[in-house]
Amino acid sequence: MHTLKKKVAETIKKEFQERLQLAVDTLNSAIESRNNDTKSSAGDKYETSREMIQQEINSIEEQIFQLKAMLNELQRLPLDENPTQATSGSLVETDVGLYLLGLSAGKISIGKQVVYAISLASPLGKLLLNQKKGASIKFNNSTQTILNVY
């Protein structure tokens, strides 16, 4: 399972890096579009167009900032530790599924294996935090038993 935890982290990192590259490419394209926009005789149209492009640039810059923050957060997860209870960086196996705690990245598929990367601030993350093997939690009207913590 330790290898699975590493593979999940690598998959998340690759996905974030791909999204980051796409955002940077889109940002460069938007900046180029803004800079190439020439002022026409219809001044209001020009100003509106530039403002819309600038809003798009601002939005893309925010996405880039968030992706960089998530990559940084992923790097800080203590994935090498082998905890006895669920903490940040733990891979928690329940009778319902597998959860990587500490980063909200959603559903990750590694071959046929599905792992959900969830934040400790999420409702399920809060329930799993500090739980040990054999413990049970109740989430969405169903009970999950923790089979292992890696």
C-alpha positions in Angstrom: 0.0 0.0 0.0 2.9 2.3 0.6 3.7 2.2 -3.2 0.0 3.0 -3.9 0.3 6.1 -1.7 3.3 7.2 -3.8 1.5 6.5 -7.1 -1.5 8.5 -6.0 0.8 11.4 -5.1 2.6 11.2 -8.4 -0.7 11.0 -10.3 -2.0 14.1 -8.5 1.2 16.0 -9.1 1.2 15.1 -12.8 -2.5 16.2 -13.1 -1.8 19.5 -11.3 1.3 20.2 -13.5 -0.7 19.5 -16.7 -3.4 21.9 -15.5 -0.8 24.5 -14.6 0.8 24.3 -18.0 -2.5 24.6 -19.7 -3.3 27.7 -17.5 0.0 29.3 -18.3 -0.5 28.7 -22.0 -4.0 30.2 -21.8 -2.7 33.2 -19.9 0.1 33.8 -22.5 -2.5 33.6 -25.2 -4.9 36.1 -23.4 -2.0 38.5 -22.8 -1.0 38.3 -26.5 -4.6 38.9 -27.5 -4.9 41.9 -25.2 -1.7 43.4 -26.5 -2.6 42.9 -30.1 -6.1 44.4 -29.7 -6.0 47.6 -31.7 -8.0 50.6 -30.8 -10.8 51.1 -33.3 -13.0 54.1 -34.0 -15.6 52.5 -31.8 -13.8 53.4 -28.5 -16.4 51.8 -26.2 -16.1 48.4 -27.9 -12.3 48.6 -27.6 -12.5 49.4 -23.9 -15.1 46.7 -23.2 -13.0 44.1 -25.1 -9.8 45.0 -23.2 -11.7 44.9 -19.9 -13.1 41.4 -20.7 -9.7 40.1 -21.6 -8.2 41.7 -18.5 -10.9 39.9 -16.4 -10.0 36.6 -18.1 -6.3 37.2 -17.4 -7.1 37.9 -13.7 -9.1 34.7 -13.5 -6.4 32.6 -15.1 -3.8 34.2 -12.8 -5.9 33.1 -9.8 -6.1 29.6 -11.1 -2.3 29.5 -11.5 -1.9 30.7 -8.0 -4.3 28.0 -6.6 -2.6 25.2 -8.6 0.8 26.3 -7.4 -0.5 26.3 -3.8 -1.9 22.9 -4.2 1.3 21.5 -5.7 3.2 23.0 -2.7 0.6 21.5 -0.3 1.1 18.1 -2.0 4.9 18.3 -1.5 4.4 19.0 2.2 2.3 15.9 2.8 4.2 13.5 5.0 3.8 10.5 2.7 6.8 8.6 4.0 5.4 8.2 7.5 3.7 5.0 8.5 1.2 6.2 11.1 -0.9 4.1 13.5 -3.7 6.6 13.2 -5.1 8.6 10.3 -3.3 12.0 9.9 -2.4 14.3 7.0 -0.6 12.2 4.4 -2.3 8.9 5.5 -3.8 6.4 3.1 -6.9 5.1 4.9 -8.5 1.9 3.7 -12.1 1.3 4.8 -14.6 -1.3 3.8 -16.1 1.3 1.4 -13.0 2.8 -0.2 -9.5 4.2 0.0 -8.8 7.8 1.1 -5.7 9.9 0.9 -6.0 12.5 3.6 -4.7 16.0 3.4 -5.4 17.3 -0.1 -8.6 17.9 -1.9 -8.0 16.4 -5.3 -11.0 14.2 -5.8 -11.1 10.8 -7.4 -7.8 9.3 -8.5 -7.6 6.1 -10.6 -4.5 4.0 -10.4 -5.1 1.1 -12.7 -8.3 -0.5 -11.4 -7.7 1.0 -7.9 -9.7 4.1 -7.0 -8.5 6.5 -4.3 -10.2 9.6 -3.1 -7.9 12.5 -2.1 -9.8 14.5 0.5 -9.1 17.4 2.7 -8.9 17.1 6.4 -11.4 20.0 6.5 -14.0 18.0 4.6 -16.8 16.2 6.5 -15.3 12.8 5.8 -11.8 14.0 6.4 -12.8 15.3 9.9 -14.4 11.9 10.7 -11.4 9.9 9.6 -8.8 12.2 11.3 -7.0 10.4 14.2 -9.0 7.2 13.7 -7.2 3.8 14.0 -7.5 0.4 12.4 -10.7 -1.2 13.5 -12.6 2.0 14.3 -16.0 2.7 12.7 -17.3 6.0 11.5 -20.8 7.0 10.4 -21.0 9.1 7.2 -24.1 9.8 5.1 -26.2 7.3 7.0 -23.7 4.5 6.4 -21.1 3.0 8.6 -17.5 2.5 7.4 -15.0 0.4 9.2 -11.3 1.3 9.0 -9.4 -1.7 7.7 -6.0 -0.2 7.7 -4.0 3.1 7.9 -0.9 3.5 5.8 
